[in-house]
Amino acid sequence: MNHRNVKKVGGEMVANILTALAVFFVQPSFLVGLALAFMISAQRKKRERSYFHVAIDKRSYEVKTYLVDGLLIGLLCSVLIVAVGIPVTIDWIILYQLIALLMLLFGFRFIHPLFTFSAAVLVLVGIREFIAPENAAFLSNPLYEPFSQLKWVHSSFGLNVLIMSLLVLAGTLIYFKKKTFLHLSPILSKTKRGKKTASYRITPFFVIPLVLIVPGSTFTAFFDWWPVFSIGNQQYAFFILPVLFGFRLVIRGQVVSEAIRKTMNELMIVGILGLLCAAGSYWFAPASLIGSLLLILSGGAVLFRHYRREKKAGYLYGFSNDGLKIIGIKLDTPAQKMELKLGETLVACNDLPLRTIEDFYAALATNSVYCHLKVRGTDGELRLTESALYDDDPYGIGLVFLPDQE
């Protein structure tokens, strides 16, 4: 390839990437996800005000999470996809967006690419196997032409999607390992005995910008202005897909970090099973499709096992007879600096025993400069901690307690 051709291909790639970037922000999955992030933030603040008369965190951090948290995962996965050269069809892209939006009707539990990527490729194969192309003749040519790519759906395509699913799953494990989950909003309920208790929904929700390679000029079937680039005799197009990443774990009886660790360990096993299927497709082509089905089933099994663990556990964030249960910690406050944890019990403050929330603030008032706390951890061990108070504001310590029993 001479210098002139290299410049031409480079210019075509740049035009393609800029077009794909512009289209990224108007795709249905991105816009619906963004609207949902705003709605989640508003609902969370409204719920906290109903519980505590003030929002624990007034910032709309859910929107920031949606826009920012997926950037690194998207960058790493996109580099690997482009470097290795893993193509997908526009048929799969269309089906993915439809399935992702449909899954949102069931909350965040099944919006993870573990389910949506796999479901899209299995549905695509099902269309190929059970719907004859001539039965789609009612579609107009611009709509029908992309679906003619169904002829290209074979074992290698199933393997491509399986590899993409595993890449995002690896990103999931890294994300949960690094994430501290400081923004946890308690949800109050009552036990069968009428005692108040708190639980937490771990629902990270964000968009992953994933750069995909689409072979052929199939985009022109929809948009004749869509730029493509040529390498040799083959034409390709870049497409940036807004991949919705969601997860949902309800925790009421386990330490949050421990519950997440157990779930991630089980997801690691799911990933290993997927890798074995990917490797097995070298000798047995349908193994990649079996792997996609296995990801859906085993992913569901992981969520079910978490549910069973929670059913067997007690109420870690429930009422304590000899102290105040910590169910929320505000960021950038003395409480965070003292490394207090959710589920711990505040037994005494400034050497005064605690029974009610009023007792706590009365004890704080005895020393306007410093507070000394006796804390019982979730392991039952007692420890002492202390911190300076600022601005003479006892309410600025940053602790949220389980409301007193009525």
C-alpha positions, 0 to 999 in steps of 0.5 A: 500500500503506497503512501497516498493510499495510506493517507486515504485510508487514514482519512476514511477512518477518521471520518468514520470514527467522528461519525460513529462518535456523533451517532453514539449520543443519539442512540436509543440505549444511551438516551434511555439510560441517561434519562433513567440515571436522572430518574434514579437520582431523583427517586433516591433523594426523594426517598432519603428525604422521606426517611431522614428529612434531608438527602444523605447526598444532595449531588446527582452522583448517579448521572456522573456514574452513568457517564464516567464509570464505563469509560475505562472498561470501554477503552480497554475492551475497544482496544482489544477488539480493534487490535485483535479484529473482532467483527460483529454484524449490524443485525447483532447491534440492532438486536442488542439494543432492542434486548437491552431496552427490553431488559430495562423493564425488569430493572438492573438485574439482567442488563449486564452484557453477560445476559444481553450480549449472549441473548442477542447472539442466540436470538440471531441464530434462532432467526437464522434457523427458524425464519426463512429469508423469504418470509422477511420480504415484506421489509423494505430493501434498506431494512432487509439488506442488513438482515441478509447478513444472517448468512454470516452468522456461524460459529466464528461470529458466536465466538466473537460475541462470546469473547466480547462478553468475557472481556466485559465480564473481566472488566466487571471483576476489576470494577467491583474490586476497585469500587468502594461503593461509598454512595450507599443509600439505605432502604428502610423496611420492617421485619416480621416482628415489626422492627425497623431494618435497613437494606441496600441495593447495589445497582451500579448503572453506567454506559460503556462506549464500545468500539466495534468493527462491522464488515461490509458497507451495511450501514449504507443500507440505512444511511447512505452517508455513513463513511466506510474505509477499505483495507485491501478488497474489504470494506469496514466501518467503525461503530461505537455501541453504548453498552448498558451495564447494570447489576443488582444485589440486595443486601440486608444480612451480610457485610456489603464488601463480603457479599460483593466479594462472594458474588465476584468470586462466583462470576470469576468461575462463570468467566472460566467456564466461558473461556473453556467453551471459547477454547472448545469451539476450536474443535467443536464449533457450536461450543461458542453458542453453548458458551453464550447460553451457559453465561446466561444460565450460570449468571442467573445461578450466581444471582440466585445464590446471592439471594439464597445467602441473603434469605439465610442471613439475619438482619445485620442492619436492624435494631440494636438493644445497646446502641445505635446502628449505623446505616449511612455515612456521608462523604467528606465528614469526620465519620468517613475519616474515622473509617466507620462502617455500615452495620456497625453499632455506636455503643457510647459517645464521650463515655456516655451510653447510647440508646436513642439518637437524641442521646448521641447528639446530647453526648456530642454537645458535652465536647464541642471540639472532639468526639470519642466513640466506642464502636462495636464492629460487625464482627462483635469486637469493640474498638475506640475511635475519635475525631475533631469536630468542625464548625461547632456543628454536631450534625456535621459528623456525617452519621446516619442511624437507623431511626428509633423504634416507635 
